[in-house]
Every structure is written in structure tokens, then in C-alpha cells.
């Protein structure tokens, strides 16, 4: 069942760490005739594909993809939908609610030692038990972990000029509610829409995510 009607603005979908563009298959199906594009961090392919539309568009990011979009969305972006996202993931001196650096470093060591096992356990913790792609790019996955550890888009978030809609899971074990609230505090004008779910809301709450995306698109295309 699709949501809404065809929109004039393309929708750019950016997946998170340990996933690839197929993560968005259900969302794209739910969006029906809307024009969608997918970036690819290249975690499981020979080459990444990180081009965003060169025309006005709506940006949709999941987890690391949301962080990346905050940094790279650019002036053509007319709206952001951040799902299971954050403006910073790792702890910092002025950000105690992030994920401790030692946790991410432990993941990094596991990735280097046994990538299949580490990726499988991470995806299980996130809430999915599907086979991994056959080709794994450890270097790019490691770069993704470094971004999760160090990338700070709190200033980028303050400078965003387009509307931002945040969707978060009450039972998210990867980006817990304390992290979400620290990134998007009450009174900031970017409070999260809370859903009873975990870290993979585009998979488990596809219709909710699709409705939010179409609502953002509608705001931009309405007369």
C-alpha cells in the first residue's frame, strides 16, 4: 500500500552504518510514485555513490545517514527527515549523553578482526537478522565508525535553514532516547516524534516514516 501521491521534489534517502540502499526498499514502495534516489556509503560495494540531487529535494537520513545529511545536505535541500538520527553520536567533554568512545573503539577492533561476526551482531542488536552482503568493505565501514565517534553536527543543526522533522524509537538500543533528547532537546523547535519501536523504524514502521516524508514533501510543494 502506497502513501500519498507523486511529488515534484525528489526524495534523497541516505542509509546508516552496516546497511546499503536496499534498506530503503520498503520505504520506496510505500512512497509509491514519488521520485526517490539513494546514496550509498559503499559499505558492501566496490564504489560508494554519495551524490545528492542537483535540484531542490527532500533529504531523508537514517542513523549515520542523518548525521551525514546534517553536514552535507546543502542549499538545495528543502526539508530534512531524520529517522533514528542524531547530531552527534559519540561522547565529548560537552556531550556526556553520547555513546562512550570505548564502545565504538571495541566495535572498530571487532570489525578489523572479524567483520562478518561484528556486523551480524550489530545488526542483530539493531533488530534485524538477514544475511550480510557477500562483499564487505572494511575500510569504509571503519571510516563510518570514526564518523560516529567524532563527527559533530550540532553546529550544522543550528545552521539548518530548511524544516527538520525527527522520528525516534522509544526502544532504540543503538541511539537511545537520552541521546535523541540531548541532540533535539525540548524547546529547540526540533522535538522528536516518538514511535514505540527500535532502531530500524523504516523497516518496522514503514508507513509512519513514509507519511512523515510525504508530509514534508507536501509542505514544500503546497501552493
Buried (B, 14 or more C-beta within 10 A) or exposed (E): EBBBEEBEBBBBBBBBBBBBBBBBEBBBBBBBEBBBBBBBBBBBBEEBEEEBBEEBBBBBBBBBBBBBBBBBBEEBBBBBBBBBBBBBBBBBEEBEBBBEEEBBEEBBEBBEEEBEEBBBEBBEEBBBEEEEBEEBBEEBBBBBBEBBBEBBBBEBBEEBEBBBBBBBBEEBEBBBBEBBBBBBEEEEEBBBBEBEBBBBBBBBBBEBBBBBBBBBBBEBBEE
